[in-house]
Amino acid sequence: MPALYGVTTFEDCMVMSERYFLSLLFIELVFFLINDDCVLDALFPSVLGGTCAIPGAFGCGKTVISQALSKYFNSDTVVYVGCGERGNEMAEVRRITIAEYFRDMGYNVSMMADSTSRWAEALREISGRLAEMPADSGYPAYLAARLASFYERAGKVKCLGGPERNGSVTIVGAVSPPGGDFSDPVTSATLSIVQVRQQGAPLNYIDYWLKLAQRKHFPSVNWLISYSKYSTALESFYDKFDSDFIEIRTKAREVLQREDDLNEIVQLLNKSFSLQLVGKDALAETDKITLETAKLLREDYLAQNAFTPYDKFCPFYKSVWMMRNIIHFYNLPNQIIKMHDDALLSQK
């Protein structure tokens, strides 16, 4: 008589350590993580199997952008973790195991952790109850190691077993520093992981600016200090999609940075001439063009209105052409001014 084997839907698996896989694969350029959001897709891109941190003060829209990412990422499965204030110290560890479970099935999984600060606070409370030696702000000394072990479980892998299949886990972690102070141990430890993960899977860092949120500018992404180390790796993808995009994006970033410098100059002039408001009229014509172009980038490109059908989604090709038109608007008057200056020099 043949032996009987029970078949159940229950599976024993490790929670505190990463699930086994055959090999870690290089993140291919075709796995571009698209969200139909101009500022994320064009300026700060991520990839399937990468890591992304979203630090910002309360009320900046981190949860909203995390929900938008979970709805519109081009991934197969989403694992969303909403960490409470206390008591959920194991939430992310359990959910990342679930994400790896779906990854082993051959899916591209995105995991949203909102937020890692709550998890770290619970870790601090448990550490205090265990009478462990506290470090900065009362957090345990192994806080950075725990965060690193969490983010390093992202990646694209070749799964065990058959049929042959590949899967990936993308981690997007929100960080809520108290009062928007980025010197908070959780935030600084998360940013230090950027250097640790530089060669393996660089971390995409998006800063949410409270001032932008107060101005009703959404998504409130600070374009001056945010960065993505995937941009260089995606250059070949951009060249195939549009050979001029990298140059256009570089020019757009220069315009935004130049606007910030000019605003500081205008403020200094106003302080120096306290009896008379100098303002932007004291700037050169090329600087006025820079300010006007930066205004177009800020208000018409980087900001999106989710309540309109034409601005709710922005496919990548539309993002590229919008940026192209804005930079074309910037180049034309500068060329005319240069021609005028050259003509004056030739007359002299």
C-alpha positions as CSV (number, residue, x, y, z in Angstrom):
1,M,0.0,0.0,0.0
2,P,1.6,3.4,-1.0
3,A,2.5,5.8,1.7
4,L,0.2,8.8,2.3
5,Y,1.7,12.3,2.4
6,G,-0.3,15.3,3.7
7,V,-0.2,18.4,1.5
8,T,-0.7,21.7,3.4
9,T,-0.4,25.4,2.5
10,F,1.9,25.9,5.5
11,E,5.6,26.4,4.9
12,D,8.4,26.7,7.5
13,C,10.8,29.5,6.6
14,M,13.4,31.7,8.3
15,V,12.2,35.1,9.4
16,M,15.3,36.8,10.9
17,S,17.6,35.8,8.0
18,E,17.3,36.0,4.2
19,R,15.7,33.2,2.3
20,Y,18.1,31.1,0.2
21,F,18.5,31.7,-3.6
22,L,20.7,30.3,-6.3
23,S,22.6,33.5,-7.3
24,L,22.4,37.2,-7.1
25,L,21.9,38.8,-10.5
26,F,23.1,42.1,-11.8
27,I,20.2,44.6,-12.0
28,E,19.6,44.8,-15.7
29,L,18.8,48.1,-17.3
30,V,15.5,46.9,-18.7
31,F,14.2,46.7,-15.1
32,F,13.5,50.4,-14.9
33,L,11.1,51.1,-12.0
34,I,8.5,53.5,-13.6
35,N,5.9,55.3,-11.6
36,D,4.5,57.9,-14.1
37,D,5.8,60.6,-11.8
38,C,8.0,63.3,-13.5
39,V,10.3,64.0,-10.6
40,L,10.9,60.4,-9.7
41,D,11.2,58.9,-13.2
42,A,13.3,61.6,-14.8
43,L,15.4,63.0,-12.0
44,F,15.6,60.3,-9.3
45,P,15.0,56.9,-11.0
46,S,15.1,53.6,-9.3
47,V,15.2,50.0,-10.6
48,L,13.5,46.7,-9.8
49,G,15.6,45.1,-7.1
50,G,16.9,48.4,-5.7
51,T,16.6,50.2,-2.5
52,C,15.0,53.6,-1.9
53,A,14.8,55.8,1.2
54,I,12.3,58.7,1.6
55,P,13.2,60.8,4.6
56,G,11.1,63.8,5.5
57,A,9.3,65.7,8.3
58,F,5.7,65.0,9.3
59,G,3.1,66.3,6.8
60,C,5.4,66.2,3.8
61,G,3.5,63.5,2.0
62,K,5.7,60.5,2.5
63,T,2.7,58.1,3.1
64,V,0.9,59.5,0.1
65,I,3.9,59.0,-2.2
66,S,4.4,55.5,-0.8
67,Q,0.8,54.6,-1.6
68,A,1.2,56.1,-5.1
69,L,4.3,54.0,-5.6
70,S,2.6,50.9,-4.4
71,K,-0.3,51.5,-6.8
72,Y,1.6,52.5,-9.9
73,F,5.0,50.7,-9.8
74,N,5.5,48.4,-12.7
75,S,6.1,45.5,-10.3
76,D,4.0,42.3,-10.0
77,T,3.3,42.3,-6.2
78,V,3.4,44.9,-3.4
79,V,3.9,44.2,0.3
80,Y,2.9,47.3,2.3
81,V,4.0,47.6,5.9
82,G,2.4,50.3,8.1
83,C,4.5,50.4,11.2
84,G,2.8,51.7,14.4
85,E,4.4,53.8,17.1
86,R,5.2,50.9,19.4
87,G,5.0,47.1,19.4
88,N,5.7,46.4,15.7
89,E,9.4,45.9,16.1
90,M,9.2,42.7,14.0
91,A,6.8,44.0,11.4
92,E,9.4,44.7,8.7
93,V,11.3,41.6,9.3
94,R,8.2,39.5,8.9
95,R,7.0,41.4,5.8
96,I,10.4,41.2,4.0
97,T,10.2,37.5,4.4
98,I,6.8,37.5,2.8
99,A,8.3,39.6,0.0
100,E,11.1,37.1,-0.5
101,Y,8.5,34.3,-0.6
102,F,6.8,35.9,-3.6
103,R,10.2,36.7,-5.1
104,D,11.0,33.0,-5.0
105,M,7.9,32.4,-7.1
106,G,9.5,34.5,-9.9
107,Y,7.7,37.8,-9.1
108,N,9.0,41.3,-9.0
109,V,8.0,42.5,-5.5
110,S,8.0,46.0,-4.1
111,M,8.0,46.4,-0.4
112,M,6.9,49.7,1.2
113,A,7.9,50.3,4.8
114,D,6.2,53.3,6.4
115,S,8.1,54.1,8.4
116,T,11.4,52.7,9.6
117,S,11.6,55.3,12.3
118,R,8.7,53.7,14.1
119,W,10.4,50.4,13.9
120,A,13.6,51.9,15.3
121,E,11.7,53.5,18.2
122,A,10.3,50.2,19.1
123,L,13.8,48.7,18.8
124,R,15.0,51.4,21.2
125,E,12.2,50.6,23.7
126,I,12.9,46.8,23.6
127,S,16.6,47.5,24.0
128,G,16.0,49.7,27.1
129,R,13.8,47.0,28.6
130,L,16.7,44.5,28.1
131,A,19.1,46.9,29.9
132,E,21.3,47.1,26.8
133,M,23.9,49.8,26.6
134,P,22.3,52.8,24.8
135,A,24.0,54.8,22.1
136,D,23.0,58.1,20.4
137,S,19.5,59.3,21.5
138,G,19.0,56.1,23.4
139,Y,19.0,53.9,20.3
140,P,21.0,50.6,20.6
141,A,24.5,50.5,19.2
142,Y,23.5,47.9,16.6
143,L,20.9,50.2,15.0
144,A,22.9,50.8,11.8
145,A,23.7,47.0,11.5
146,R,20.0,46.2,11.8
147,L,19.0,48.7,9.2
148,A,21.8,47.5,6.8
149,S,20.7,43.9,7.2
150,F,17.1,45.0,6.3
151,Y,18.0,46.9,3.1
152,E,20.6,44.4,1.9
153,R,17.8,41.8,1.4
154,A,16.7,43.7,-1.7
155,G,18.0,42.6,-5.0
156,K,17.4,40.6,-8.2
157,V,18.1,36.9,-7.8
158,K,18.0,33.6,-9.6
159,C,15.6,31.4,-7.6
160,L,16.2,27.9,-6.4
161,G,14.4,24.9,-7.9
162,G,12.6,24.6,-11.2
163,P,11.4,25.8,-13.6
164,E,14.2,28.4,-14.0
165,R,13.0,31.8,-12.9
166,N,14.2,35.2,-11.7
167,G,12.6,37.4,-9.0
168,S,13.4,40.7,-7.3
169,V,12.6,42.6,-4.1
170,T,12.6,46.4,-4.2
171,I,12.6,48.1,-0.8
172,V,11.2,51.6,-0.3
173,G,11.6,52.8,3.3
174,A,10.2,56.0,4.6
175,V,12.0,57.8,7.4
176,S,10.3,60.3,9.8
177,P,13.0,62.2,11.7
178,P,11.4,64.2,14.6
179,G,11.1,67.8,13.7
180,G,12.6,67.2,10.3
181,D,16.0,66.9,11.8
182,F,18.2,64.9,9.5
183,S,20.9,64.4,12.1
184,D,18.5,61.9,13.8
185,P,20.3,58.6,14.3
186,V,17.8,56.6,12.2
187,T,18.2,59.1,9.2
188,S,22.0,59.3,9.5
189,A,22.3,55.5,9.8
190,T,20.1,55.1,6.7
191,L,22.2,57.5,4.7
192,S,25.4,55.8,5.9
193,I,24.0,52.6,4.2
194,V,24.3,54.5,0.9
195,Q,28.0,54.2,1.1
196,V,28.0,50.6,2.3
197,R,25.7,49.6,-0.6
198,Q,27.4,51.7,-3.2
199,Q,28.9,48.8,-5.2
200,G,26.1,46.3,-4.7
201,A,22.7,48.0,-4.9
202,P,23.0,51.8,-4.5
203,L,20.3,53.5,-2.5
204,N,18.0,56.0,-4.1
205,Y,17.5,58.9,-1.6
206,I,14.5,61.2,-1.9
207,D,14.2,64.1,0.5
208,Y,10.8,65.5,1.2
209,W,10.9,69.2,2.0
210,L,8.5,70.6,4.5
211,K,8.6,74.1,2.9
212,L,7.3,72.6,-0.4
213,A,4.5,70.8,1.4
214,Q,3.5,74.0,3.1
215,R,3.3,75.7,-0.3
216,K,1.1,72.8,-1.6
217,H,3.8,71.7,-4.0
218,F,3.3,67.9,-4.4
219,P,5.2,65.7,-4.6
220,S,7.3,67.6,-2.1
221,V,10.7,66.4,-3.3
222,N,13.7,68.5,-2.6
223,W,15.5,68.5,-6.0
224,L,18.6,70.1,-4.6
225,I,19.8,67.4,-2.2
226,S,18.0,64.3,-3.4
227,Y,20.0,61.9,-5.5
228,S,19.9,58.6,-7.2
229,K,23.0,56.5,-7.9
230,Y,21.1,54.5,-10.5
231,S,21.2,57.4,-12.9
232,T,24.7,56.5,-14.2
233,A,23.8,52.8,-14.5
234,L,20.8,53.7,-16.6
235,E,22.6,55.9,-19.1
236,S,22.6,53.2,-21.8
237,F,18.8,52.8,-21.3
238,Y,18.4,56.6,-21.7
239,D,20.6,56.6,-24.8
240,K,18.4,54.0,-26.4
241,F,15.2,55.8,-25.4
242,D,16.4,59.4,-26.2
243,S,20.0,60.2,-26.9
244,D,19.5,63.8,-25.8
245,F,17.8,63.1,-22.5
246,I,20.9,62.9,-20.3
247,E,22.1,66.3,-21.6
248,I,18.7,67.8,-21.1
249,R,18.4,66.5,-17.6
250,T,21.8,67.8,-16.7
251,K,20.9,71.3,-18.0
252,A,17.6,71.2,-16.0
253,R,19.4,70.4,-12.8
254,E,21.9,73.2,-13.5
255,V,19.0,75.6,-13.9
256,L,17.4,74.6,-10.6
257,Q,20.7,74.9,-8.8
258,R,21.4,78.3,-10.4
259,E,18.0,79.5,-9.3
260,D,18.8,78.7,-5.7
261,D,22.0,80.6,-6.0
262,L,20.3,83.6,-7.6
263,N,17.6,83.7,-4.9
264,E,20.4,84.0,-2.2
265,I,22.0,86.8,-4.2
266,V,18.7,88.7,-4.4
267,Q,18.1,88.3,-0.6
268,L,21.6,89.6,0.1
269,L,21.0,92.6,-2.2
270,N,17.8,93.4,-0.4
271,K,19.5,93.3,2.9
272,S,22.4,95.5,1.7
273,F,20.0,98.1,0.2
274,S,17.5,98.2,3.1
275,L,16.0,101.5,1.9
276,Q,15.3,100.2,-1.6
277,L,14.1,96.9,-2.7
278,V,16.4,95.8,-5.5
279,G,14.8,92.5,-6.3
280,K,15.3,90.6,-9.6
281,D,15.6,93.8,-11.7
282,A,19.2,94.1,-10.6
283,L,20.1,90.7,-12.2
284,A,21.4,90.2,-15.7
285,E,19.1,89.2,-18.5
286,T,20.5,85.7,-18.7
287,D,19.8,85.3,-14.9
288,K,16.2,86.5,-15.4
289,I,15.8,83.8,-18.1
290,T,17.2,81.2,-15.6
291,L,14.7,82.3,-13.0
292,E,11.8,82.1,-15.4
293,T,12.9,78.6,-16.7
294,A,13.3,77.4,-13.1
295,K,9.8,78.6,-12.4
296,L,8.5,76.5,-15.3
297,L,10.4,73.5,-14.1
298,R,9.1,73.9,-10.5
299,E,5.4,74.7,-11.2
300,D,4.7,72.9,-14.5
301,Y,7.1,69.9,-14.4
302,L,8.1,68.9,-10.8
303,A,4.6,69.6,-9.4
304,Q,1.7,67.4,-10.4
305,N,-2.0,67.7,-9.6
306,A,-3.5,64.3,-8.8
307,F,-7.0,65.6,-9.2
308,T,-6.7,66.3,-13.0
309,P,-6.9,63.6,-15.7
310,Y,-4.0,65.2,-17.7
311,D,-1.6,65.6,-14.8
312,K,-2.4,62.6,-12.6
313,F,-0.1,60.4,-14.7
314,C,2.9,61.3,-16.7
315,P,4.4,58.6,-18.9
316,F,8.1,58.6,-19.3
317,Y,8.0,59.7,-22.9
318,K,5.9,62.7,-21.9
319,S,8.3,63.6,-19.1
320,V,11.2,63.6,-21.6
321,W,9.4,65.8,-24.1
322,M,8.1,68.2,-21.4
323,M,11.7,68.7,-20.1
324,R,12.9,69.0,-23.7
325,N,10.5,71.9,-24.4
326,I,11.3,73.7,-21.2
327,I,15.1,73.5,-21.9
328,H,14.4,74.6,-25.5
329,F,12.6,77.6,-24.0
330,Y,15.8,78.3,-21.9
331,N,18.2,77.9,-24.8
332,L,16.5,80.2,-27.4
333,P,16.6,83.5,-25.5
334,N,20.1,82.8,-24.3
335,Q,21.2,82.3,-27.9
336,I,19.6,85.6,-28.9
337,I,21.3,87.4,-26.1
338,K,24.6,85.9,-27.1
339,M,24.2,86.9,-30.7
340,H,23.3,90.4,-29.6
341,D,26.4,90.6,-27.4
342,D,28.6,89.3,-30.2
343,A,27.2,91.9,-32.5
344,L,28.0,94.7,-30.1
345,L,31.5,93.4,-29.6
346,S,32.1,93.3,-33.4
347,Q,30.9,96.9,-33.8
348,K,33.5,98.0,-31.2
